[in-house]
């Protein structure tokens, strides 16, 4: 019986999920969960948050597949799935920031350093390190979120609990200050 699902694309699986087909849902999950997990991990180092977002995403897919299946016959089911996951990730960042009342960026410090951070730490010469230390903590925080963690200005704003314009301004000031310190 599973063979009958192997030949279906994700859009057709979504239409079957909309009709309450549990096997189609299982197949959609089997095909898309690994890819979705990798994309979420690129944006969040906390595995608990990633697992929670993944669960919330597929719960939303199960509950609202009918509206998506009827709304966009030509739309991408995988794109819709990523949109749900991205929104759930932002919601998780907001929840965490509200619960802890500290910037969510600080939670990354308890996680093992990323390979990028280790490589950068090994290559940063004393001059760049001194220049980074001359930045105010607010500028360093924004620069870290956007450059090292690879977040967008909007994601950084949500993480740090500040307006997006403030994040952009601080990022620009940080880059100018580094450029001046290194020249």
Secondary structure, 3 states (H helix, E strand, C coil): CCHHHHCCCHHHHHHHHHCCCHHHHHHHHHHHHHHHHHHHHHHCCCHHHHHHHHHHHHHHHHHHHHHHHHHCCCCCHHHHHHHHHHHHHHHHHHHHHHHHCCCHHHHHHHCCCCHHHHHHHHHCCHHHHHHHHHCCHHHHHHHHHHHHCCCCHHHHHHHHCCCHHHHHHHHHHHHHHHHHHHC
